[in-house]
Amino acid sequence: MIRVTRTQLDTGAIAVVRATEDGLNIAMDRRHITTTGAAGLEQALNGLAPHPGPEDSGSDDDEQRD
């Protein structure tokens, strides 16, 4: 899951991104994004998450049979 938070970053740093085993954390400087903007960005990015396709369905059709 992608999380977007607002925080006070050092001058010149607009965003900091950190990947963890639980997902992606994006910290945006609160001077550059509103609360609504952060929530909208988080929702949009999570909506882009990949969905399983036919090759990821777990089907055994590709296995050779005797």
KAPEHU-V155963 format. One record per backbone hydrogen bond with DSSP energy under -1.0 kcal/mol. NH is the residue of the N-H (numbers start at 1). CO is the residue of the C=O. If there is no record, write none. Layout:
nh:NH co:CO
nh:NH co:CO
//
This chain:
nh:3 co:24
nh:5 co:26
nh:7 co:28
nh:13 co:10
nh:16 co:27
nh:18 co:25
nh:20 co:23
nh:24 co:1
nh:25 co:18
nh:26 co:3
nh:27 co:16
nh:28 co:5
nh:29 co:14
nh:30 co:7
nh:32 co:29
nh:38 co:34
nh:39 co:35
nh:40 co:36
nh:41 co:37
nh:42 co:38
nh:43 co:39
nh:44 co:40
nh:45 co:41
nh:46 co:42
nh:47 co:43
nh:49 co:46
nh:56 co:53
nh:57 co:54
nh:63 co:60
//
